[in-house]
Each structure stands twice: as structure tokens, then as C-alpha cells.
Amino acid sequence: ICLMGRAEDGLLAIRAQLADRIEGLAAEAHRLPTERIATEVNDVRRLAADYGLSAVAQLAHVLSSRLGEASGVISTRPFLEAMRDAAGCELAGPQVSAAYLAALRQRFPA
């Protein structure tokens, strides 16, 4: 039981760290070059994936792809907000990722 409590505390700390990083990126994104945003998003994606936060990792992957494909300005805020929300979500699994992606598709139809 003690080990489980530590693991849960560690995951909470990672979730908080991710949320802080994402929030910081959202606050600075308008000043940063696309390449820097992409690097930061990839760092978040890797950290999220390392800790099994698949919704955050999937959202970061989609944003990273969009940044790589964009020929003009892309609005990162909705993606970053969804990533921050997903970092705080205790639910896990592909259905969670799908729900966040579906919400973004409503805002940004392909």
C-alpha cells in the first residue's frame, strides 16, 4: 500500500509538471518560433508517453504533426488547453484520447 501511494504521488507530480509546462508554453507561444513550439510539444509528448498519459501524448503528437504540416500560422491554444486538461484527467485509455481529439475536430474540421 505504501508503494502504491508513492506511485500515485509521483504520477500526480508528473501531471502537475506537465500542466505547468503546457500552461507556460501556451502563455509564450505567440512569441516563439514554430520550431521551438514543436520542440517543446515533443518534449511534453515524450514525458507524457513515458508515464502512460496517452491522451496528453496523443494530443501532443497531433499538434506536432500540424505544426510540421502548417504553411502559415496555426492556433496552438486549443490544442495546448486540451493537453493541459488531459494532464489533469484521471481517466485513461484510447477512449479518452478519442474524446479530446473529437472535441478538437469540432473546432477545426479537416
QUIHU-V513398 format. One record per pair of residues at least 4 apart in sequence whose C-alpha atoms are under 7 Angstrom apart, sorted by sequence separation. I is the first residue (numbers start at 1). J is the second residue. If there is no record, write none. Layout:
BEGIN
i = (I & I)
j = (J & J)
END
This chain:
BEGIN
i = (1 & 2 & 3 & 4 & 5 & 6 & 7 & 8 & 9 & 10 & 11 & 12 & 13 & 14 & 15 & 16 & 17 & 18 & 19 & 20 & 21 & 22 & 23 & 24 & 25 & 28 & 32 & 33 & 34 & 35 & 36 & 37 & 38 & 39 & 40 & 41 & 42 & 43 & 44 & 45 & 46 & 47 & 48 & 49 & 53 & 54 & 55 & 56 & 57 & 58 & 59 & 60 & 61 & 62 & 63 & 64 & 65 & 66 & 70 & 76 & 77 & 78 & 79 & 80 & 81 & 82 & 83 & 84 & 85 & 92 & 93 & 94 & 95 & 96 & 97 & 98 & 99 & 100 & 101 & 102 & 103 & 104 & 105 & 32 & 48 & 49 & 91 & 48 & 29 & 48 & 49 & 48 & 45 & 46 & 45 & 45 & 45 & 63 & 42 & 82 & 41 & 59 & 42 & 41 & 59 & 18 & 38 & 56 & 38 & 56 & 55 & 56 & 34 & 54 & 58 & 55 & 55 & 54 & 26 & 26 & 22 & 23 & 22 & 19 & 19 & 18 & 15 & 15)
j = (5 & 6 & 7 & 8 & 9 & 10 & 11 & 12 & 13 & 14 & 15 & 16 & 17 & 18 & 19 & 20 & 21 & 22 & 23 & 24 & 25 & 26 & 27 & 28 & 29 & 32 & 36 & 37 & 38 & 39 & 40 & 41 & 42 & 43 & 44 & 45 & 46 & 47 & 48 & 49 & 50 & 51 & 52 & 53 & 57 & 58 & 59 & 60 & 61 & 62 & 63 & 64 & 65 & 66 & 67 & 68 & 69 & 70 & 74 & 80 & 81 & 82 & 83 & 84 & 85 & 86 & 87 & 88 & 89 & 96 & 97 & 98 & 99 & 100 & 101 & 102 & 103 & 104 & 105 & 106 & 107 & 108 & 109 & 37 & 53 & 54 & 96 & 54 & 37 & 56 & 57 & 57 & 56 & 57 & 57 & 60 & 61 & 79 & 60 & 100 & 60 & 79 & 64 & 64 & 83 & 44 & 64 & 83 & 67 & 86 & 86 & 87 & 67 & 93 & 97 & 96 & 97 & 97 & 77 & 80 & 80 & 84 & 84 & 84 & 87 & 87 & 87 & 88)
END
